[in-house]
Amino acid sequence: MPDSSIDNAFNSSEQRTPARAEAETSHTRSANLLAHLPEAILCFDRNWTITYANAEAARISRLQPRDIGSKIHWELFPETLGTDVEDCYRAVMQTRVPQRIEHFYKPFGLWVDIHVLPTDEGIAVYYRDITDRKQAEALRNQADRRFQQIFDASPDSIVCIDRNWICTFANRAALAILKTDTLVGENLWERFPSNQQEPFRSNYLATMERRVPTEFEAYYPAPLDIWFKVLVRPHEDGIVIFSSDVTDRKGAELLRDASARHLSQVLEITTDAVVSLNRDWNYTFLNRRAKELLSPRRDLLGKNLWREFPAALQSPEILFHYHRAMDQRIPAEFEIFYPEPLNLWLAQQCRPYDGGVVIFFRDVTARRQSDLVLKQQQNLLAAVQHTAQVATWDIDYATGKATFGAGSYPVFGHPFAEIPDFRAFKNIVVPEYIPIIAACAQAAIESGQMIVQEFQVRAADGSILWLESRGQAVFVDGEPTSLRGMTIDINSRKKNEEALVASEARYRVLADLNPQAIWMGAPDGSITYANQGFLDYIGHTVEELGGMGWLDAFHPDDHNRLMERWSHSVATGSVFDIEARMIRAHDSHARWWWLRAQAVRDDSGRVLHWLGVALDIDDRKTFAETLQRRQEETERQRAELETVYRTAPVGLGLFDPVDFRYLRLNDRLAEIIGLPPEEIIGRPITDIAPSGVREIFEQVLATKTMQRHLIEGEFPSRPGEKHFFNLNYSPVFAPDGSIQAIATATLDITHQKKAEAALIQSEKLAAVGRLASSISHEINNPLEAITNLLFLINLSDELPETVRQYVQTAQAELSRVCQIATQTLRFHRQAVGATRVTARDLVDAVLNLYQGRLANSNIRVEASYAAVTTILCFENDIRQVLNNLIANAIDAMRHGGRLLIRAHDATDLSPAFPAPRRGIRITIADTGHGMSPAVQARLFEPFFTTKDLNGTGLGLWISSGIINRHQGRLTLRSSQHPVHHGTIFSLFLPLAETHTPETHPPPPTKHHPLPSPLA
């Protein structure tokens, strides 16, 4: 290009620059003005692309800078499709005619006032947020509707009259009371001419002209024929007339006046005394009977109650009831004894009324005295029944309803309320006695005689009680109406009888085992019994000893002396005491025996039988040999006692009475303390046992009596292990009566205490389970109805798309609620047989129940199921195991983590089974804090828990039992490594039942190292 051309180009460019700059400045000012307008502005091209949005439009419509020029309106705001916004925008785009609409945009919750204008490129939308105005209008309309509803709900007539006496408002009650269909727009005086009469006219004019409220009652004649109570109130446009129909009250007042006269006559002739007191406690009325009881010689009208009867001021009960009736207007009814001058029991009813109180009373002294006698008799009967442990009853023959006498002793081991009829009674009877009792009842009816029967019942605490019932049928007109009788507690008698039988058997065995000769004779001297040792010695049977056959057992030279001495004792009842020689049967050797016998007498002194004993005294001549044998026997018995002491299941100890040091203890006590015996002997009790034991020892020394205590605490040798013990402390006395030692017996009842707590917790869980099952069952019907309704709504062709999406969301959520309810119900139901189920079905049911807790605990669940094989199992039991394992995993991840669940086909090579078994394995792993080896070693022990009061220690123990019953295996691995920490439980379930070996499957195994999948 030549230089001149370049110069011309520069000159032309310099000429255009000021014009362009001015245009750009004007454009910038316009853009700034639009950007800062308080109303929103949007521009669209003909393809509905947003080409411009000012700041207010970007704020209201939530637009981002990247949306301008890149996205179309329907893409950014799909909710406007099919609405009046789309119709308006497309109409302006096509007709080029401006339009205006108001629209509520639900996603943002905004009302907008929209002006749509055509432009050369497309359309421009000018709009602003009018949500506050719309909400105010809605509130105002709602308030108007509420006021209209309130006025229409009022039972009183409400009419508004303007200053020209034209009705401007009338509620429903007004139209009903005034017997008209319309009232608004009509003149008061013309529509109801009787209002020109008094007192209507003067009161209406006073309120309208002088603006003062008025109130009156008046009768409006036909056609209304109504008594009105009218309140007239001024307002800025006229007056408001509030009126109510009091015709019934006016009629009641007339009837009341007539009734008052009749009441006065009735009160005078009634047998009850009636007085009325005003609010100053002065008498205003006394009927005839009240005057007879209270003031036969004086007039009480107008006099003060408290001055005339000062003793009433000393009675808290009278003061309480009278003042409560007078001050709080609360009626009262009571009986009380009033001393001098009345000396009467009075039954009083105190009733408040407008002017004070009315008191009705009657003399019940005679009844109280008879009631007292009756109560004393009833108390005596109740005391007798409780002392004798007797319950009286009456059973209706037709209905089986049982009625128990007052004061009956609860001999059945249940409250009487739990035995309302014969059917409930049969539920507590031991089953084998039910047909016997039924036969006895039938026999009582057929024979009319008293029937006596003993039977057993099961008490509420599970114990078995022995009872004896005596009953007889009651007949009316020859037909049985009821069974009446009594039941007594014979449990102690039965126990005594059983104990007596057992005691007799024991004593017979002891007598037979006794090395001494024991025998018994009848009152006439014939021998009726001899223990087996005695019979074996003499070589005779008891039958052969009858009559004088017993003499054959003795040396012939002693027969006369024996016969003479025995005959004398039998004749006189004196003690039989003699030494004679008896012949040993097996070698015919005669040995000297010492025989003694004494008579056993009844209360009258008559001889019942003779009890005797015979001692072999032949060894007196060989005393040294006898002594040796006795020493050996003593040593043998001492060794037996020592063995019993050492191996007893109860902890036994002996302490010195000064420093309370251990003198000796058995193995069980050393096991309870947790130290070897040699480290305990010689140490004081305060170094070993829990606190508080020394005080008990001192109490034993002070009282010299045995003490029983329940102790709880920890041994220093076992810190952190809380135990419960039943301890008996007994003094050991020296011959002079002093205490030479203190013996203790310790019984560890820790497991019993834990079992009691677990039982309570189990019952609570069972109650919660039953409640959850009941709730799940009850909500299923309404859930099904809601599901059907939502399904029908979704079928509607006229349903907007946005609403259809909400309906579908509601259906999905409702389906989840139904699933949770169903799973909850299935958890509670006890399976009656094994079912086939997949691992996914088992695990997903538990995860669904814990979905909310997992989300709240920030726990991510990673579940995969490679096994689709079904297994035969008790579904609810396995779900209980999975529930325990997953709940424990959640508890171990308090601050979030990962819960990994895997299921796959597997082969078990357990040594408890001879051949490999096919099945499925479910693995549950968590990234929690892990468990120490000490915790793992005790994890499957009953009552062992690391959750303090939040756990029972039975979950894994029960789970282990369930898996063993399914012939499965439950193993675990856990680690507390700072990086790789957590716990894995592996559950194997066989595909089908296998033969259980004679030995029990081994307990769940535990491996401490944790593999890398939890890293």
C-alpha angles and dihedrals in degrees: 000000000000118000092249091059090051090051091049090051092052091047091050091049092050091052093052097047099078092050093049091047092051091049092048091049091051091048091050092051091050092048091050090048092051092044092055099043112121089227125074120249126192127178125201131189121220090273089058092248113149106243100172139016126172123217095268091051091050090050098046096041096039092236124173123211089246090061093064111096095357108069134048123233096247090053093052095040107029091159090073092064111110093016134109088265092065091045092050096045094048093045092054091044090054104033097032088222117134117242138184130209140165115226137180112220103204100195090061096030090232135141111210132189104218128198113188117199129181118240134184092258096041127290138329122216119209112189143154138196111263096166094119092052093047092049091049090050090049092050091048093050090046091050091050090051092047093050090048089049092048092050092045090049092054113104090212126082115255118190128172117208122190124216091272089058091249118143111243100173138016126174125218094264089055092054091047096047094043091046097231137119097216135024109154111108096021127117114250096221095045097044094046107023093177087072085078086072125084137300090018098058100047094046094047092048092046092054095042098045105029096030093229122138116246134192131189146144121234144159118247111204129219137351086036099029091189137138108228132200103205131194116185118196128181123234132178095268098040133294138324118219116206112189135169132191108250096167092116092050092049089051090047091052090055090048089046092057090051091044091050090060092048090045091054090054092047093049090053094055099036118109091227120086114241128190133167126210126197122222090274089058092248121143112253099168139017123176123215096269092049090054090050093052101037110027116014090156104030142046115245099183110124093008126121119258096218095048094047094044107029092167088071088067089061093055113087090193094056092045092049098049096039095048093044090053092045100041104026097029091232116146118232137196124191146136124236140166116241114202128210130017092022104031089189139132106231127195104211135192115191115198126180121226134174095274099041131289137325118213122202115191141162137191108260098165094119092048092048091052092049090044089052091053090046092048091050089051091047092048089049090049091047091048090050092048092048092045092048092037092234131154121195119206146176121204119197108232095214102043103022090230112157124217119190124207121249113270094019115160114240093244094157094070090241133084111265089241088068091056103055095148145008092269092059089045091056089054091066097041116099102256097239090062097050096086090043092054092046090052091049091052090050091048091051090054095045097044101031087219129123112268123207121199136168119211144154131249133188112240124218091260091055097255122132118241129197114223136178120210127195114191141166132190119248114217129199117189089347094305123110111245104170148349114243128187150104138269125210131194109247095166093113092046092050091047089050091049091048090045090048092051091045090045092051090049091048093046091047090052091045090048091050091047093045111109088216122083111254123185142166133209137197121245090261091057100256114138112245103171143018127173119251095253090056093047092048090051097053095033096232137115125233090253091056090055092061119118108356094333091111091072089071088071092064134072110272091237090063098048098095094045092048093047093049095049095044093048090051093051092047091049097045102027091234123145115282110226125163144137116226142153120260123195116236107227103217096054103014089236116154117225131181116254132184110222124194130173135174132193120247110214136193125231091280092054095251114146111250098180144320124258117200143175132198124205126198104234097168090104094063087092089055095043096153092057091046091049091051092051090049092050090051091049090048091050090049092052091046090053091050092050091047090052091048090048094049097045099037113131088228121077109249125190141168124211135188112247096231110053094007092236123167110262096175140339137183129244094262093057091049088051091051092049092045097228133100114260094247090061091052105044111098096017120116119251091244090066093054115026130061120273120282097042095102090059089055091052090051089050090053090052092048098047100028088216134115114268127205120199141168108226128190127184147086133291115231087233091057108039116187095023109109114201137182121218138185106215130190117196116195129177118233109216128213120222089265092056097255122128109257097174144353120236122203134194116199124194118186107221097169093117090048091053092047090047090053091050091046091049091053091047091046091052090050090050090047090051090049089048092051090047092049090048092049092048092047091050095046096049094049094082097051089042090054091049092050090048091053092047092050089049091053091047090052090054092060113111091204094059112117114241094241091052091046089056090053090048091051091048090050090050091052094048092045089051088055091050089052090050092051091048091049093048091048090052091048091051091058099044115091112228115235094199142013117273135194115251139158127241090247092057091050097047100038092055091058094042090053090057092050096042094107094045092048091052093046091049092051091239118155114214119212110185128171129172117202092164121079094167116122120227130201110240146128096274099202093049093052090046088054089054092049090046090055093047095047093044090052090049091052091049089052092055102057092155099041133271143148128308110199120194123181131176125187142148112274145173119230119215097187114164088223090073125057097223135034114271128214120222144113130290123211116196122196115189132175136187093225129131094284129221133277120239089251091056092045091052091059099031096110096042115115114256093011109131138159093198098080109209093355094070139050099204091235103096100087092034091056091042090054090052092050092051091048090052088053089049088240133130132241117195133171142198125190138176136188094196111147090240108019101044132146144079135272123199116192118199120192121191121183121232093235138006115280132196108280112229119236091252118070117253112265118262118263109293123231129210119187104204114085118214124233101262089090093052 
